[in-house]
Amino acid sequence: MGDLDIYKLSIELSDLAWEIYKEMDWQTKKIIDDQFITAIELIGANIAEGYGRFHYKDRIKFYYNSRS
């Protein structure tokens, strides 16, 4: 997975999201809930899952999900 630049970018985005989330006050975190972090982390997870799939249609499905 070392050659996937988009995966590397998703990891950087996840790190940045965590930095933003940590700086939020308690009330903002409660409003946003963990959906903010979960949504960001699912980008990289779907890319990784799609990369490991054998069939083309499976890969495309996970790549599409990571875009959404």
mmCIF file of the N, C-alpha and C atoms, coordinates in Angstrom:
data_MODEL
# 
_entry.id   MODEL 
# 
loop_
_atom_site.group_PDB 
_atom_site.id 
_atom_site.type_symbol 
_atom_site.label_atom_id 
_atom_site.label_alt_id 
_atom_site.label_comp_id 
_atom_site.label_asym_id 
_atom_site.label_entity_id 
_atom_site.label_seq_id 
_atom_site.pdbx_PDB_ins_code 
_atom_site.Cartn_x 
_atom_site.Cartn_y 
_atom_site.Cartn_z 
_atom_site.occupancy 
_atom_site.B_iso_or_equiv 
_atom_site.pdbx_formal_charge 
_atom_site.auth_seq_id 
_atom_site.auth_comp_id 
_atom_site.auth_asym_id 
_atom_site.auth_atom_id 
_atom_site.pdbx_PDB_model_num 
ATOM 1   N N  . MET A 1 1  ? 0.819   -1.181 0.000   1.00 0.00 ? 1  MET A N  1 
ATOM 2   C CA . MET A 1 1  ? 0.000   0.000  0.000   1.00 0.00 ? 1  MET A CA 1 
ATOM 3   C C  . MET A 1 1  ? 0.871   1.255  0.000   1.00 0.00 ? 1  MET A C  1 
ATOM 4   N N  . GLY A 1 2  ? 2.153   1.101  0.009   1.00 0.00 ? 2  GLY A N  1 
ATOM 5   C CA . GLY A 1 2  ? 3.055   2.231  0.060   1.00 0.00 ? 2  GLY A CA 1 
ATOM 6   C C  . GLY A 1 2  ? 3.033   3.105  -1.181  1.00 0.00 ? 2  GLY A C  1 
ATOM 7   N N  . ASP A 1 3  ? 2.552   2.582  -2.311  1.00 0.00 ? 3  ASP A N  1 
ATOM 8   C CA . ASP A 1 3  ? 2.558   3.337  -3.555  1.00 0.00 ? 3  ASP A CA 1 
ATOM 9   C C  . ASP A 1 3  ? 1.297   4.170  -3.751  1.00 0.00 ? 3  ASP A C  1 
ATOM 10  N N  . LEU A 1 4  ? 0.311   4.009  -2.910  1.00 0.00 ? 4  LEU A N  1 
ATOM 11  C CA . LEU A 1 4  ? -0.945  4.720  -3.091  1.00 0.00 ? 4  LEU A CA 1 
ATOM 12  C C  . LEU A 1 4  ? -0.874  6.108  -2.469  1.00 0.00 ? 4  LEU A C  1 
ATOM 13  N N  . ASP A 1 5  ? -0.692  7.117  -3.310  1.00 0.00 ? 5  ASP A N  1 
ATOM 14  C CA . ASP A 1 5  ? -0.597  8.487  -2.809  1.00 0.00 ? 5  ASP A CA 1 
ATOM 15  C C  . ASP A 1 5  ? -1.902  8.940  -2.166  1.00 0.00 ? 5  ASP A C  1 
ATOM 16  N N  . ILE A 1 6  ? -3.023  8.513  -2.717  1.00 0.00 ? 6  ILE A N  1 
ATOM 17  C CA . ILE A 1 6  ? -4.304  8.923  -2.164  1.00 0.00 ? 6  ILE A CA 1 
ATOM 18  C C  . ILE A 1 6  ? -4.504  8.351  -0.761  1.00 0.00 ? 6  ILE A C  1 
ATOM 19  N N  . TYR A 1 7  ? -3.980  7.155  -0.525  1.00 0.00 ? 7  TYR A N  1 
ATOM 20  C CA . TYR A 1 7  ? -4.055  6.573  0.816   1.00 0.00 ? 7  TYR A CA 1 
ATOM 21  C C  . TYR A 1 7  ? -3.211  7.384  1.796   1.00 0.00 ? 7  TYR A C  1 
ATOM 22  N N  . LYS A 1 8  ? -2.036  7.784  1.356   1.00 0.00 ? 8  LYS A N  1 
ATOM 23  C CA . LYS A 1 8  ? -1.169  8.608  2.202   1.00 0.00 ? 8  LYS A CA 1 
ATOM 24  C C  . LYS A 1 8  ? -1.857  9.934  2.536   1.00 0.00 ? 8  LYS A C  1 
ATOM 25  N N  . LEU A 1 9  ? -2.536  10.520 1.545   1.00 0.00 ? 9  LEU A N  1 
ATOM 26  C CA . LEU A 1 9  ? -3.260  11.761 1.795   1.00 0.00 ? 9  LEU A CA 1 
ATOM 27  C C  . LEU A 1 9  ? -4.395  11.556 2.794   1.00 0.00 ? 9  LEU A C  1 
ATOM 28  N N  . SER A 1 10 ? -5.059  10.407 2.720   1.00 0.00 ? 10 SER A N  1 
ATOM 29  C CA . SER A 1 10 ? -6.153  10.148 3.658   1.00 0.00 ? 10 SER A CA 1 
ATOM 30  C C  . SER A 1 10 ? -5.635  10.008 5.089   1.00 0.00 ? 10 SER A C  1 
ATOM 31  N N  . ILE A 1 11 ? -4.449  9.461  5.244   1.00 0.00 ? 11 ILE A N  1 
ATOM 32  C CA . ILE A 1 11 ? -3.834  9.355  6.572   1.00 0.00 ? 11 ILE A CA 1 
ATOM 33  C C  . ILE A 1 11 ? -3.482  10.749 7.101   1.00 0.00 ? 11 ILE A C  1 
ATOM 34  N N  . GLU A 1 12 ? -2.944  11.601 6.226   1.00 0.00 ? 12 GLU A N  1 
ATOM 35  C CA . GLU A 1 12 ? -2.642  12.971 6.635   1.00 0.00 ? 12 GLU A CA 1 
ATOM 36  C C  . GLU A 1 12 ? -3.914  13.722 7.014   1.00 0.00 ? 12 GLU A C  1 
ATOM 37  N N  . LEU A 1 13 ? -4.976  13.520 6.251   1.00 0.00 ? 13 LEU A N  1 
ATOM 38  C CA . LEU A 1 13 ? -6.261  14.149 6.557   1.00 0.00 ? 13 LEU A CA 1 
ATOM 39  C C  . LEU A 1 13 ? -6.791  13.676 7.902   1.00 0.00 ? 13 LEU A C  1 
ATOM 40  N N  . SER A 1 14 ? -6.647  12.395 8.178   1.00 0.00 ? 14 SER A N  1 
ATOM 41  C CA . SER A 1 14 ? -7.089  11.844 9.453   1.00 0.00 ? 14 SER A CA 1 
ATOM 42  C C  . SER A 1 14 ? -6.316  12.464 10.613  1.00 0.00 ? 14 SER A C  1 
ATOM 43  N N  . ASP A 1 15 ? -5.012  12.596 10.457  1.00 0.00 ? 15 ASP A N  1 
ATOM 44  C CA . ASP A 1 15 ? -4.191  13.223 11.502  1.00 0.00 ? 15 ASP A CA 1 
ATOM 45  C C  . ASP A 1 15 ? -4.612  14.669 11.735  1.00 0.00 ? 15 ASP A C  1 
ATOM 46  N N  . LEU A 1 16 ? -4.863  15.392 10.646  1.00 0.00 ? 16 LEU A N  1 
ATOM 47  C CA . LEU A 1 16 ? -5.297  16.780 10.754  1.00 0.00 ? 16 LEU A CA 1 
ATOM 48  C C  . LEU A 1 16 ? -6.662  16.874 11.442  1.00 0.00 ? 16 LEU A C  1 
ATOM 49  N N  . ALA A 1 17 ? -7.563  15.972 11.090  1.00 0.00 ? 17 ALA A N  1 
ATOM 50  C CA . ALA A 1 17 ? -8.896  15.954 11.707  1.00 0.00 ? 17 ALA A CA 1 
ATOM 51  C C  . ALA A 1 17 ? -8.792  15.724 13.211  1.00 0.00 ? 17 ALA A C  1 
ATOM 52  N N  . TRP A 1 18 ? -7.907  14.824 13.628  1.00 0.00 ? 18 TRP A N  1 
ATOM 53  C CA . TRP A 1 18 ? -7.729  14.573 15.054  1.00 0.00 ? 18 TRP A CA 1 
ATOM 54  C C  . TRP A 1 18 ? -7.195  15.815 15.765  1.00 0.00 ? 18 TRP A C  1 
ATOM 55  N N  . GLU A 1 19 ? -6.287  16.525 15.128  1.00 0.00 ? 19 GLU A N  1 
ATOM 56  C CA . GLU A 1 19 ? -5.753  17.745 15.734  1.00 0.00 ? 19 GLU A CA 1 
ATOM 57  C C  . GLU A 1 19 ? -6.864  18.786 15.917  1.00 0.00 ? 19 GLU A C  1 
ATOM 58  N N  . ILE A 1 20 ? -7.715  18.925 14.927  1.00 0.00 ? 20 ILE A N  1 
ATOM 59  C CA . ILE A 1 20 ? -8.838  19.860 15.015  1.00 0.00 ? 20 ILE A CA 1 
ATOM 60  C C  . ILE A 1 20 ? -9.795  19.419 16.109  1.00 0.00 ? 20 ILE A C  1 
ATOM 61  N N  . TYR A 1 21 ? -10.104 18.137 16.128  1.00 0.00 ? 21 TYR A N  1 
ATOM 62  C CA . TYR A 1 21 ? -11.055 17.596 17.096  1.00 0.00 ? 21 TYR A CA 1 
ATOM 63  C C  . TYR A 1 21 ? -10.565 17.777 18.526  1.00 0.00 ? 21 TYR A C  1 
ATOM 64  N N  . LYS A 1 22 ? -9.276  17.565 18.748  1.00 0.00 ? 22 LYS A N  1 
ATOM 65  C CA . LYS A 1 22 ? -8.722  17.705 20.097  1.00 0.00 ? 22 LYS A CA 1 
ATOM 66  C C  . LYS A 1 22 ? -8.818  19.138 20.615  1.00 0.00 ? 22 LYS A C  1 
ATOM 67  N N  . GLU A 1 23 ? -8.793  20.107 19.706  1.00 0.00 ? 23 GLU A N  1 
ATOM 68  C CA . GLU A 1 23 ? -8.831  21.512 20.103  1.00 0.00 ? 23 GLU A CA 1 
ATOM 69  C C  . GLU A 1 23 ? -10.251 22.013 20.374  1.00 0.00 ? 23 GLU A C  1 
ATOM 70  N N  . MET A 1 24 ? -11.258 21.244 20.018  1.00 0.00 ? 24 MET A N  1 
ATOM 71  C CA . MET A 1 24 ? -12.641 21.669 20.222  1.00 0.00 ? 24 MET A CA 1 
ATOM 72  C C  . MET A 1 24 ? -13.017 21.589 21.696  1.00 0.00 ? 24 MET A C  1 
ATOM 73  N N  . ASP A 1 25 ? -13.927 22.457 22.095  1.00 0.00 ? 25 ASP A N  1 
ATOM 74  C CA . ASP A 1 25 ? -14.411 22.376 23.464  1.00 0.00 ? 25 ASP A CA 1 
ATOM 75  C C  . ASP A 1 25 ? -15.410 21.228 23.606  1.00 0.00 ? 25 ASP A C  1 
ATOM 76  N N  . TRP A 1 26 ? -15.745 20.925 24.840  1.00 0.00 ? 26 TRP A N  1 
ATOM 77  C CA . TRP A 1 26 ? -16.587 19.764 25.125  1.00 0.00 ? 26 TRP A CA 1 
ATOM 78  C C  . TRP A 1 26 ? -17.940 19.856 24.431  1.00 0.00 ? 26 TRP A C  1 
ATOM 79  N N  . GLN A 1 27 ? -18.546 21.036 24.439  1.00 0.00 ? 27 GLN A N  1 
ATOM 80  C CA . GLN A 1 27 ? -19.874 21.197 23.856  1.00 0.00 ? 27 GLN A CA 1 
ATOM 81  C C  . GLN A 1 27 ? -19.844 20.965 22.345  1.00 0.00 ? 27 GLN A C  1 
ATOM 82  N N  . THR A 1 28 ? -18.845 21.476 21.680  1.00 0.00 ? 28 THR A N  1 
ATOM 83  C CA . THR A 1 28 ? -18.727 21.269 20.234  1.00 0.00 ? 28 THR A CA 1 
ATOM 84  C C  . THR A 1 28 ? -18.505 19.798 19.923  1.00 0.00 ? 28 THR A C  1 
ATOM 85  N N  . LYS A 1 29 ? -17.668 19.144 20.699  1.00 0.00 ? 29 LYS A N  1 
ATOM 86  C CA . LYS A 1 29 ? -17.451 17.709 20.500  1.00 0.00 ? 29 LYS A CA 1 
ATOM 87  C C  . LYS A 1 29 ? -18.745 16.935 20.672  1.00 0.00 ? 29 LYS A C  1 
ATOM 88  N N  . LYS A 1 30 ? -19.554 17.337 21.638  1.00 0.00 ? 30 LYS A N  1 
ATOM 89  C CA . LYS A 1 30 ? -20.821 16.652 21.871  1.00 0.00 ? 30 LYS A CA 1 
ATOM 90  C C  . LYS A 1 30 ? -21.775 16.845 20.693  1.00 0.00 ? 30 LYS A C  1 
ATOM 91  N N  . ILE A 1 31 ? -21.799 18.051 20.130  1.00 0.00 ? 31 ILE A N  1 
ATOM 92  C CA . ILE A 1 31 ? -22.667 18.331 18.989  1.00 0.00 ? 31 ILE A CA 1 
ATOM 93  C C  . ILE A 1 31 ? -22.221 17.544 17.759  1.00 0.00 ? 31 ILE A C  1 
ATOM 94  N N  . ILE A 1 32 ? -20.932 17.599 17.487  1.00 0.00 ? 32 ILE A N  1 
ATOM 95  C CA . ILE A 1 32 ? -20.398 16.908 16.308  1.00 0.00 ? 32 ILE A CA 1 
ATOM 96  C C  . ILE A 1 32 ? -20.380 15.405 16.528  1.00 0.00 ? 32 ILE A C  1 
ATOM 97  N N  . ASP A 1 33 ? -20.220 15.015 17.790  1.00 0.00 ? 33 ASP A N  1 
ATOM 98  C CA . ASP A 1 33 ? -20.129 13.617 18.181  1.00 0.00 ? 33 ASP A CA 1 
ATOM 99  C C  . ASP A 1 33 ? -18.890 13.000 17.545  1.00 0.00 ? 33 ASP A C  1 
ATOM 100 N N  . ASP A 1 34 ? -18.828 11.725 17.476  1.00 0.00 ? 34 ASP A N  1 
ATOM 101 C CA . ASP A 1 34 ? -17.679 11.057 16.879  1.00 0.00 ? 34 ASP A CA 1 
ATOM 102 C C  . ASP A 1 34 ? -17.856 10.847 15.378  1.00 0.00 ? 34 ASP A C  1 
ATOM 103 N N  . GLN A 1 35 ? -18.951 11.303 14.821  1.00 0.00 ? 35 GLN A N  1 
ATOM 104 C CA . GLN A 1 35 ? -19.193 11.130 13.393  1.00 0.00 ? 35 GLN A CA 1 
ATOM 105 C C  . GLN A 1 35 ? -18.131 11.830 12.560  1.00 0.00 ? 35 GLN A C  1 
ATOM 106 N N  . PHE A 1 36 ? -17.640 12.947 13.053  1.00 0.00 ? 36 PHE A N  1 
ATOM 107 C CA . PHE A 1 36 ? -16.597 13.692 12.356  1.00 0.00 ? 36 PHE A CA 1 
ATOM 108 C C  . PHE A 1 36 ? -15.358 12.827 12.150  1.00 0.00 ? 36 PHE A C  1 
ATOM 109 N N  . ILE A 1 37 ? -14.865 12.255 13.224  1.00 0.00 ? 37 ILE A N  1 
ATOM 110 C CA . ILE A 1 37 ? -13.662 11.425 13.159  1.00 0.00 ? 37 ILE A CA 1 
ATOM 111 C C  . ILE A 1 37 ? -13.935 10.135 12.387  1.00 0.00 ? 37 ILE A C  1 
ATOM 112 N N  . THR A 1 38 ? -15.070 9.510  12.643  1.00 0.00 ? 38 THR A N  1 
ATOM 113 C CA . THR A 1 38 ? -15.405 8.261  11.971  1.00 0.00 ? 38 THR A CA 1 
ATOM 114 C C  . THR A 1 38 ? -15.464 8.456  10.463  1.00 0.00 ? 38 THR A C  1 
ATOM 115 N N  . ALA A 1 39 ? -16.106 9.527  10.015  1.00 0.00 ? 39 ALA A N  1 
ATOM 116 C CA . ALA A 1 39 ? -16.223 9.787  8.580   1.00 0.00 ? 39 ALA A CA 1 
ATOM 117 C C  . ALA A 1 39 ? -14.858 9.990  7.935   1.00 0.00 ? 39 ALA A C  1 
ATOM 118 N N  . ILE A 1 40 ? -13.990 10.719 8.611   1.00 0.00 ? 40 ILE A N  1 
ATOM 119 C CA . ILE A 1 40 ? -12.653 10.969 8.067   1.00 0.00 ? 40 ILE A CA 1 
ATOM 120 C C  . ILE A 1 40 ? -11.846 9.672  8.005   1.00 0.00 ? 40 ILE A C  1 
ATOM 121 N N  . GLU A 1 41 ? -11.914 8.867  9.048   1.00 0.00 ? 41 GLU A N  1 
ATOM 122 C CA . GLU A 1 41 ? -11.121 7.645  9.082   1.00 0.00 ? 41 GLU A CA 1 
ATOM 123 C C  . GLU A 1 41 ? -11.640 6.583  8.104   1.00 0.00 ? 41 GLU A C  1 
ATOM 124 N N  . LEU A 1 42 ? -12.921 6.638  7.789   1.00 0.00 ? 42 LEU A N  1 
ATOM 125 C CA . LEU A 1 42 ? -13.475 5.669  6.841   1.00 0.00 ? 42 LEU A CA 1 
ATOM 126 C C  . LEU A 1 42 ? -12.952 5.874  5.423   1.00 0.00 ? 42 LEU A C  1 
ATOM 127 N N  . ILE A 1 43 ? -12.468 7.056  5.126   1.00 0.00 ? 43 ILE A N  1 
ATOM 128 C CA . ILE A 1 43 ? -11.893 7.295  3.796   1.00 0.00 ? 43 ILE A CA 1 
ATOM 129 C C  . ILE A 1 43 ? -10.711 6.351  3.581   1.00 0.00 ? 43 ILE A C  1 
ATOM 130 N N  . GLY A 1 44 ? -9.747  6.393  4.489   1.00 0.00 ? 44 GLY A N  1 
ATOM 131 C CA . GLY A 1 44 ? -8.576  5.523  4.377   1.00 0.00 ? 44 GLY A CA 1 
ATOM 132 C C  . GLY A 1 44 ? -8.922  4.049  4.501   1.00 0.00 ? 44 GLY A C  1 
ATOM 133 N N  . ALA A 1 45 ? -9.876  3.744  5.375   1.00 0.00 ? 45 ALA A N  1 
ATOM 134 C CA . ALA A 1 45 ? -10.274 2.344  5.561   1.00 0.00 ? 45 ALA A CA 1 
ATOM 135 C C  . ALA A 1 45 ? -10.878 1.768  4.289   1.00 0.00 ? 45 ALA A C  1 
ATOM 136 N N  . ASN A 1 46 ? -11.708 2.541  3.601   1.00 0.00 ? 46 ASN A N  1 
ATOM 137 C CA . ASN A 1 46 ? -12.313 2.056  2.362   1.00 0.00 ? 46 ASN A CA 1 
ATOM 138 C C  . ASN A 1 46 ? -11.292 1.933  1.241   1.00 0.00 ? 46 ASN A C  1 
ATOM 139 N N  . ILE A 1 47 ? -10.336 2.834  1.190   1.00 0.00 ? 47 ILE A N  1 
ATOM 140 C CA . ILE A 1 47 ? -9.270  2.720  0.186   1.00 0.00 ? 47 ILE A CA 1 
ATOM 141 C C  . ILE A 1 47 ? -8.462  1.455  0.432   1.00 0.00 ? 47 ILE A C  1 
ATOM 142 N N  . ALA A 1 48 ? -8.106  1.217  1.682   1.00 0.00 ? 48 ALA A N  1 
ATOM 143 C CA . ALA A 1 48 ? -7.331  0.020  2.019   1.00 0.00 ? 48 ALA A CA 1 
ATOM 144 C C  . ALA A 1 48 ? -8.131  -1.251 1.728   1.00 0.00 ? 48 ALA A C  1 
ATOM 145 N N  . GLU A 1 49 ? -9.401  -1.239 2.074   1.00 0.00 ? 49 GLU A N  1 
ATOM 146 C CA . GLU A 1 49 ? -10.247 -2.413 1.826   1.00 0.00 ? 49 GLU A CA 1 
ATOM 147 C C  . GLU A 1 49 ? -10.388 -2.676 0.329   1.00 0.00 ? 49 GLU A C  1 
ATOM 148 N N  . GLY A 1 50 ? -10.590 -1.626 -0.444  1.00 0.00 ? 50 GLY A N  1 
ATOM 149 C CA . GLY A 1 50 ? -10.701 -1.790 -1.893  1.00 0.00 ? 50 GLY A CA 1 
ATOM 150 C C  . GLY A 1 50 ? -9.415  -2.278 -2.521  1.00 0.00 ? 50 GLY A C  1 
ATOM 151 N N  . TYR A 1 51 ? -8.294  -1.808 -2.009  1.00 0.00 ? 51 TYR A N  1 
ATOM 152 C CA . TYR A 1 51 ? -6.995  -2.217 -2.547  1.00 0.00 ? 51 TYR A CA 1 
ATOM 153 C C  . TYR A 1 51 ? -6.761  -3.711 -2.358  1.00 0.00 ? 51 TYR A C  1 
ATOM 154 N N  . GLY A 1 52 ? -7.313  -4.272 -1.294  1.00 0.00 ? 52 GLY A N  1 
ATOM 155 C CA . GLY A 1 52 ? -7.113  -5.687 -1.001  1.00 0.00 ? 52 GLY A CA 1 
ATOM 156 C C  . GLY A 1 52 ? -8.097  -6.608 -1.704  1.00 0.00 ? 52 GLY A C  1 
ATOM 157 N N  . ARG A 1 53 ? -9.039  -6.063 -2.441  1.00 0.00 ? 53 ARG A N  1 
ATOM 158 C CA . ARG A 1 53 ? -10.043 -6.890 -3.121  1.00 0.00 ? 53 ARG A CA 1 
ATOM 159 C C  . ARG A 1 53 ? -9.510  -7.407 -4.447  1.00 0.00 ? 53 ARG A C  1 
ATOM 160 N N  . PHE A 1 54 ? -9.934  -8.614 -4.799  1.00 0.00 ? 54 PHE A N  1 
ATOM 161 C CA . PHE A 1 54 ? -9.475  -9.244 -6.036  1.00 0.00 ? 54 PHE A CA 1 
ATOM 162 C C  . PHE A 1 54 ? -10.284 -8.768 -7.235  1.00 0.00 ? 54 PHE A C  1 
ATOM 163 N N  . HIS A 1 55 ? -11.592 -8.717 -7.090  1.00 0.00 ? 55 HIS A N  1 
ATOM 164 C CA . HIS A 1 55 ? -12.454 -8.390 -8.223  1.00 0.00 ? 55 HIS A CA 1 
ATOM 165 C C  . HIS A 1 55 ? -12.569 -6.883 -8.418  1.00 0.00 ? 55 HIS A C  1 
ATOM 166 N N  . TYR A 1 56 ? -12.584 -6.492 -9.675  1.00 0.00 ? 56 TYR A N  1 
ATOM 167 C CA . TYR A 1 56 ? -12.620 -5.086 -10.058 1.00 0.00 ? 56 TYR A CA 1 
ATOM 168 C C  . TYR A 1 56 ? -13.838 -4.376 -9.473  1.00 0.00 ? 56 TYR A C  1 
ATOM 169 N N  . LYS A 1 57 ? -15.015 -5.006 -9.569  1.00 0.00 ? 57 LYS A N  1 
ATOM 170 C CA . LYS A 1 57 ? -16.238 -4.367 -9.088  1.00 0.00 ? 57 LYS A CA 1 
ATOM 171 C C  . LYS A 1 57 ? -16.209 -4.166 -7.572  1.00 0.00 ? 57 LYS A C  1 
ATOM 172 N N  . ASP A 1 58 ? -15.622 -5.096 -6.857  1.00 0.00 ? 58 ASP A N  1 
ATOM 173 C CA . ASP A 1 58 ? -15.480 -4.926 -5.403  1.00 0.00 ? 58 ASP A CA 1 
ATOM 174 C C  . ASP A 1 58 ? -14.587 -3.732 -5.088  1.00 0.00 ? 58 ASP A C  1 
ATOM 175 N N  . ARG A 1 59 ? -13.474 -3.632 -5.806  1.00 0.00 ? 59 ARG A N  1 
ATOM 176 C CA . ARG A 1 59 ? -12.554 -2.518 -5.572  1.00 0.00 ? 59 ARG A CA 1 
ATOM 177 C C  . ARG A 1 59 ? -13.232 -1.180 -5.833  1.00 0.00 ? 59 ARG A C  1 
ATOM 178 N N  . ILE A 1 60 ? -13.936 -1.105 -6.945  1.00 0.00 ? 60 ILE A N  1 
ATOM 179 C CA . ILE A 1 60 ? -14.612 0.136  -7.315  1.00 0.00 ? 60 ILE A CA 1 
ATOM 180 C C  . ILE A 1 60 ? -15.650 0.527  -6.264  1.00 0.00 ? 60 ILE A C  1 
ATOM 181 N N  . LYS A 1 61 ? -16.365 -0.474 -5.720  1.00 0.00 ? 61 LYS A N  1 
ATOM 182 C CA . LYS A 1 61 ? -17.377 -0.188 -4.705  1.00 0.00 ? 61 LYS A CA 1 
ATOM 183 C C  . LYS A 1 61 ? -16.742 0.475  -3.476  1.00 0.00 ? 61 LYS A C  1 
ATOM 184 N N  . PHE A 1 62 ? -15.622 -0.051 -3.023  1.00 0.00 ? 62 PHE A N  1 
ATOM 185 C CA . PHE A 1 62 ? -14.966 0.525  -1.848  1.00 0.00 ? 62 PHE A CA 1 
ATOM 186 C C  . PHE A 1 62 ? -14.351 1.886  -2.158  1.00 0.00 ? 62 PHE A C  1 
ATOM 187 N N  . TYR A 1 63 ? -13.798 2.053  -3.364  1.00 0.00 ? 63 TYR A N  1 
ATOM 188 C CA . TYR A 1 63 ? -13.252 3.350  -3.731  1.00 0.00 ? 63 TYR A CA 1 
ATOM 189 C C  . TYR A 1 63 ? -14.360 4.389  -3.813  1.00 0.00 ? 63 TYR A C  1 
ATOM 190 N N  . TYR A 1 64 ? -15.510 3.985  -4.338  1.00 0.00 ? 64 TYR A N  1 
ATOM 191 C CA . TYR A 1 64 ? -16.647 4.891  -4.402  1.00 0.00 ? 64 TYR A CA 1 
ATOM 192 C C  . TYR A 1 64 ? -17.107 5.273  -2.996  1.00 0.00 ? 64 TYR A C  1 
ATOM 193 N N  . ASN A 1 65 ? -17.157 4.296  -2.093  1.00 0.00 ? 65 ASN A N  1 
ATOM 194 C CA . ASN A 1 65 ? -17.561 4.581  -0.723  1.00 0.00 ? 65 ASN A CA 1 
ATOM 195 C C  . ASN A 1 65 ? -16.593 5.536  -0.031  1.00 0.00 ? 65 ASN A C  1 
ATOM 196 N N  . SER A 1 66 ? -15.326 5.445  -0.349  1.00 0.00 ? 66 SER A N  1 
ATOM 197 C CA . SER A 1 66 ? -14.357 6.334  0.280   1.00 0.00 ? 66 SER A CA 1 
ATOM 198 C C  . SER A 1 66 ? -14.514 7.767  -0.216  1.00 0.00 ? 66 SER A C  1 
ATOM 199 N N  . ARG A 1 67 ? -15.065 7.911  -1.396  1.00 0.00 ? 67 ARG A N  1 
ATOM 200 C CA . ARG A 1 67 ? -15.288 9.241  -1.967  1.00 0.00 ? 67 ARG A CA 1 
ATOM 201 C C  . ARG A 1 67 ? -16.519 9.916  -1.381  1.00 0.00 ? 67 ARG A C  1 
ATOM 202 N N  . SER A 1 68 ? -17.472 9.122  -0.968  1.00 0.00 ? 68 SER A N  1 
ATOM 203 C CA . SER A 1 68 ? -18.754 9.672  -0.504  1.00 0.00 ? 68 SER A CA 1 
ATOM 204 C C  . SER A 1 68 ? -18.652 10.357 0.826   1.00 0.00 ? 68 SER A C  1 
# 
